[in-house]
């Protein structure tokens, strides 16, 4: 199992609300000494390794700590956590999200793994650093075919959806092959990280598990043994076999089946009407709708408009959810 890397432990001690003094000290200590590192107008930090890299490696430097400063750590076997205490005066979380991603990328740069490395700012507030890049620095991403973030819980996720399709299953398979013998699998349950802001610019955008759990809370922990193993696999990996299949900006659109597939809820939901709310008619040629959950996840604005047009309010939905949780409804 080895031992936790001292650099990772040092990094994990820093509580880093976005743009606070502790984050600035963290960046000055661990990132600014990297040769060739540059800062853009939002504060994102860029490093390019190798000639004409086609992979963007992504992480973010902020954490969801509520206070500044240095925290104490607790090591229990292969896990490290913060000493939050009963009143959480020392800390409210560990911050492995996304300190471990920062650590991985620093180690990869030291090993000269080719790629364009971006240490994003302000991810926890909604990916504001990457949104700035997508709007004002997209020209710097020319030639990038793959964007891979290190910012996912667990041990084996290759995220294929972040509020919609972010990478193709076929690309995910090639990344899984590159990261063997780790047991990565395609995972469509992603939420958000910075690579989601690049899907209109870069064809294949994903997020990888890095071994943290219970992020954003006092029980957050990082499996440092898994982080060590993941780094070993990355440093030995051959990423030249990655293949891109999704085009930048390509949306995954489900065509309503035979003029309007009926859902399982009261009276049936007309997918054709919901799709038309976003301008997608039944003539769209792509995959069929798989289920109602998938449609809601893919077209949240269409579903919102459909509900509003049919007289539903937020209060109606909240009451319905409350009754279900109370066992009044099936």
Secondary structure, 3 states (H helix, E strand, C coil): CCCCCHHHHHHHCEECCCCCHHHHHHHHHHCCCCCCCEECCCCCEEEEECCCCCEEEEEECCCCCCCCEECCEEEECCEEEECCCCCCCCCCCCCHHHHHHHHHHHHHHHCCCCEEEEEECCCCCCCHHHHHHHHHCHHHHCCCCEEEEEEEECCCEEECEECCECCCHHHHHHHHHHCCCCCCEEECCECCCHHHHHCCCCCEEEEEEEEEECCCCCCCEEEHHHHHHHHHHHHHCCHHHCCCCCCCCCCCCCECHHHCCECCCCCCCEHHHHHHCCCCCCCCCCCECCCHHHHHHHCHHHHHHHHHHCCCCHHHHHHHHHHHHCCCCC
